[in-house]
Amino acid sequence: MTEAEWQIVRSLLPVPAWLEGRGGRPKGYCHRQMVDAVRYVVDNGVKWANLLCDFPPFKRVHAFARRWQIQGLLTELHDRLRDRVRHNEGRAMDPNAAIVDSQSLRAAANIPCSTSGWDGGKKVAGRKRHLVVDCLGLVLVMMVTAASVQDRDAAVTLLERLRKLYFSVRLVWADGGYAGRLVDWAAEKLQLALDIVKRSDDNTGFVVLPRRWVVERTLSWLMRSRRLVRDVETLPAIHEAMVLWSMTMLMSRRLAGRRWTHRTAWSFSTTQEAQSGALVDHLSHERRG
């Protein structure tokens, strides 16, 4: 994590209880070390036990990530970063439209059969992650199920969560897998307009479909994190947490990029080159002397 990213993340971190006088004791390691360690695991896909020795002990890091996932602190950080990104893009905090889609993943050998299945359409054995994103591609609601669960069935729970958390959302775009009785159910029970964006039969090859490309791009963003290329998490809730960690990495980098202007980068590089040149001249002078 760069210094620019840390300054953004630090201002959005949940305040520990002991700092507010609500009990507890100070942590043994600072949040930046812990967050960096978890981000390293998500980005590189290593096992917890193979965490580099530059980070705190892996058991402490795993306990930190697990505690944040259970207590909802990770979700709080993710939502704050998403609100900041939407504000910087000139959008309201509460979205009024969303896009839904799913992605099937192969499961590792340690995944229990009770939480995995076979996706007959994608020919994938493992799990499926269901996402609802806003028009910027930022995650609003997500859920991890067995790959055998149909998109329509999972969308019932997914859309209910969406309506509960974001009542401002009135329109949801989806692909043909969500067509049918789900459209009428969403309109009647949740007052949601489910718009099915279908692919034309006349099109051949790759075609960018309106609105659907946004959630497809988000799914490709997640595949940049090696931990999410294949499902290796025993619990589906841990996989959901890894998705949130991946999105916090993306959003913090985007926010830091806005502050890291070309002028600042040029000044920094020029200063570094000047210092390096002065050091080389000094060493050359000493050697000649």
C-alpha positions in Angstrom: 0.0 0.0 0.0 1.4 3.4 -1.0 1.5 6.3 1.3 -1.2 8.0 -0.7 -3.5 5.0 -0.4 -2.8 4.7 3.3 -3.8 8.4 3.9 -7.1 7.6 2.2 -7.7 4.3 4.0 -6.6 5.6 7.4 -9.3 8.3 7.4 -12.0 5.7 6.6 -10.9 2.9 9.0 -13.3 2.0 11.8 -12.2 3.4 15.1 -11.1 0.7 17.6 -13.2 0.4 20.8 -10.2 1.2 23.1 -9.7 4.6 21.5 -13.2 5.6 22.3 -13.1 4.3 25.9 -15.4 1.3 25.2 -13.1 -1.3 26.6 -10.5 -3.6 25.0 -6.8 -3.1 24.8 -4.5 -1.6 22.2 -3.6 -3.9 19.3 -0.1 -5.4 19.1 0.3 -4.4 15.5 -0.8 -1.3 13.6 -3.7 -1.5 11.2 -1.5 -0.6 8.2 0.6 -3.7 8.8 -2.4 -6.0 9.1 -4.2 -4.5 6.1 -1.1 -4.8 4.0 -0.7 -8.4 5.0 -4.3 -9.3 4.1 -4.1 -7.4 0.8 -0.9 -9.4 0.0 -2.7 -12.7 0.6 -5.7 -11.6 -1.6 -3.5 -10.2 -4.4 -1.0 -13.0 -4.6 -3.1 -15.9 -3.6 -0.6 -17.4 -1.1 -1.5 -19.6 1.8 -1.8 -17.8 5.2 1.1 -19.9 6.5 3.3 -18.8 3.6 2.9 -15.1 4.4 6.2 -13.3 4.1 8.2 -12.8 7.3 8.1 -9.0 6.7 4.5 -9.1 7.9 3.2 -9.9 11.4 2.7 -13.7 12.2 0.2 -15.3 9.9 -2.0 -16.5 12.8 -2.4 -12.9 14.0 -3.1 -11.7 10.4 -5.7 -14.4 9.9 -7.4 -13.7 13.2 -7.5 -10.0 12.2 -9.1 -10.7 8.9 -11.6 -13.1 10.5 -12.5 -10.7 13.2 -13.1 -7.9 10.7 -15.3 -10.2 8.6 -17.4 -11.3 11.6 -17.9 -7.9 13.2 -18.7 -6.2 9.9 -15.7 -3.9 10.0 -14.6 -5.0 6.5 -18.1 -4.2 5.1 -18.0 -0.8 6.8 -14.6 0.0 5.2 -15.7 -1.2 1.8 -18.9 0.9 1.9 -17.1 4.0 2.9 -14.6 3.6 0.1 -17.4 3.1 -2.4 -19.2 6.2 -1.2 -16.0 8.2 -1.6 -15.5 6.9 -5.1 -19.1 7.7 -6.1 -18.7 11.2 -4.6 -15.6 11.8 -6.6 -17.4 10.7 -9.7 -20.1 13.2 -9.1 -22.8 10.7 -8.2 -25.1 10.5 -5.2 -24.2 8.2 -2.3 -27.4 6.0 -2.9 -27.6 4.5 -6.3 -30.9 4.3 -8.2 -29.9 1.5 -10.7 -27.9 -1.7 -10.5 -26.7 -4.6 -12.6 -26.8 -8.3 -11.5 -24.8 -11.3 -12.8 -23.0 -14.4 -11.6 -19.7 -16.1 -12.1 -18.9 -19.8 -11.7 -15.5 -20.9 -10.3 -13.7 -24.2 -9.9 -13.3 -25.3 -6.3 -10.3 -26.6 -4.6 -10.1 -30.1 -3.0 -10.7 -28.8 0.5 -14.2 -27.3 -0.4 -16.9 -29.4 1.2 -19.5 -31.0 -1.0 -22.3 -29.4 1.0 -21.4 -25.9 -0.3 -20.3 -26.8 -3.9 -22.0 -28.2 -7.0 -22.0 -28.6 -10.7 -22.9 -25.8 -13.1 -24.4 -27.5 -16.2 -24.3 -24.4 -18.3 -20.7 -23.4 -17.7 -19.5 -27.0 -17.2 -17.8 -26.0 -13.9 -17.7 -27.9 -10.6 -17.4 -25.6 -7.6 -19.1 -22.4 -6.4 -20.8 -19.4 -7.9 -20.6 -15.8 -6.8 -23.5 -13.6 -7.4 -22.9 -9.8 -7.7 -25.1 -6.7 -7.8 -23.1 -3.6 -8.8 -23.9 0.0 -9.4 -23.4 1.8 -12.7 -19.7 2.3 -11.9 -19.1 -1.4 -11.4 -18.8 -1.1 -7.6 -20.2 -4.0 -5.5 -23.5 -3.3 -3.7 -24.5 -6.8 -2.7 -22.9 -10.2 -3.2 -23.5 -13.8 -2.2 -21.6 -17.1 -2.7 -23.5 -20.3 -3.4 -22.9 -23.7 -4.8 -22.4 -23.6 -8.6 -25.6 -25.8 -9.0 -27.8 -23.0 -7.7 -29.7 -21.3 -10.5 -29.3 -17.6 -11.1 -33.1 -17.0 -10.6 -33.1 -18.8 -7.3 -30.1 -16.9 -5.9 -31.5 -13.6 -7.2 -34.4 -13.8 -4.9 -32.2 -13.5 -1.8 -29.9 -11.2 -3.6 -32.6 -8.7 -4.6 -34.2 -8.8 -1.1 -30.8 -7.8 0.4 -30.5 -5.1 -2.2 -34.0 -3.7 -1.4 -33.3 -3.7 2.3 -29.9 -2.0 2.1 -30.5 0.4 -0.9 -34.2 1.4 -1.1 -33.3 4.0 -3.7 -32.6 1.4 -6.3 -35.6 1.1 -8.7 -34.1 -0.5 -11.8 -31.9 -3.6 -12.2 -30.5 -4.8 -15.5 -29.8 -8.6 -15.9 -29.2 -11.2 -18.6 -31.5 -13.8 -20.0 -30.8 -16.2 -17.1 -32.9 -14.0 -14.9 -35.9 -13.9 -17.2 -39.3 -15.5 -16.4 -41.2 -15.4 -13.1 -38.5 -13.5 -11.3 -39.3 -10.3 -13.3 -43.0 -10.4 -12.1 -41.9 -11.3 -8.5 -39.5 -8.4 -8.3 -42.0 -5.9 -9.5 -44.8 -7.2 -7.2 -42.9 -7.9 -4.0 -39.9 -5.5 -4.1 -41.1 -2.8 -6.5 -38.0 -3.4 -8.6 -38.0 -3.1 -12.4 -35.9 -6.0 -13.7 -34.9 -5.2 -17.2 -33.6 -8.2 -19.2 -30.9 -7.2 -21.7 -30.8 -10.0 -24.3 -28.3 -10.8 -26.9 -29.6 -10.5 -30.5 -29.7 -13.7 -32.5 -28.2 -11.8 -35.5 -25.0 -11.0 -33.7 -22.0 -13.2 -34.1 -18.8 -13.2 -32.0 -18.1 -10.9 -29.1 -20.6 -8.0 -28.8 -20.7 -5.4 -26.0 -24.2 -5.5 -24.5 -25.7 -2.3 -23.0 -25.3 -2.1 -19.2 -24.3 -5.8 -18.9 -20.7 -5.0 -19.7 -20.4 -3.1 -16.4 -20.8 -6.1 -14.2 -18.7 -8.2 -16.6 -15.9 -5.7 -16.1 -16.3 -6.0 -12.3 -16.0 -9.8 -12.6 -12.8 -9.4 -14.6 -11.5 -7.0 -11.9 -11.9 -9.7 -9.4 -10.0 -12.2 -11.5 -6.9 -9.9 -11.1 -6.7 -11.1 -7.5 -5.2 -14.6 -7.6 -7.0 -15.6 -4.4 -10.3 -15.2 -6.3 -9.3 -17.1 -9.5 -10.2 -20.3 -7.8 -12.3 -20.9 -4.7 -10.1 -22.2 -2.0 -12.1 -20.9 1.0 -13.8 -23.6 3.2 -16.6 -21.2 4.1 -18.5 -19.2 1.5 -18.5 -16.2 3.9 -14.7 -16.1 3.7 -14.9 -16.0 0.0 -17.3 -13.1 0.2 -14.8 -11.3 2.5 -12.0 -11.9 -0.1 -14.2 -10.2 -2.7 -14.6 -7.2 -0.5 -10.9 -7.0 0.2 -10.2 -7.1 -3.5 -12.7 -4.3 -4.2 -11.2 -2.2 -1.4 -7.8 -2.5 -3.1 -9.2 -1.4 -6.4 -11.1 1.6 -4.9 -8.2 2.8 -2.7 -5.9 2.7 -5.7 -8.4 4.6 -7.8 -8.8 7.3 -5.1 -5.0 7.5 -4.6 -4.6 7.9 -8.4 -6.7 11.0 -8.3 -4.4 12.6 -5.8 -1.2 11.3 -7.5 -1.2 13.9 -10.3 1.3 13.9 -13.2 2.9 17.1 -11.8 3.4 15.4 -8.4 4.9 12.3 -10.0 7.2 14.4 -12.2 8.4 16.4 -9.2 9.0 13.2 -7.2 10.9 11.5 -10.0 12.9 14.6 -10.7 13.9 14.9 -7.0 14.8 11.2 -6.9 16.9 11.5 -10.0 18.7 14.6 -8.6 19.4 12.8 -5.3 20.6 9.7 -7.1 22.8 11.8 -9.4 24.3 13.7 -6.5 25.1 10.4 -4.7 26.8 9.0 -7.8 28.9 12.1 -8.2 29.9 12.0 -4.5 30.9 8.3 -4.7 32.8 8.9 -7.9 34.7 11.8 -6.3 35.6 9.7 -3.3 36.9 6.9 -5.5 39.0 9.3 -7.6 40.4 10.8 -4.3 
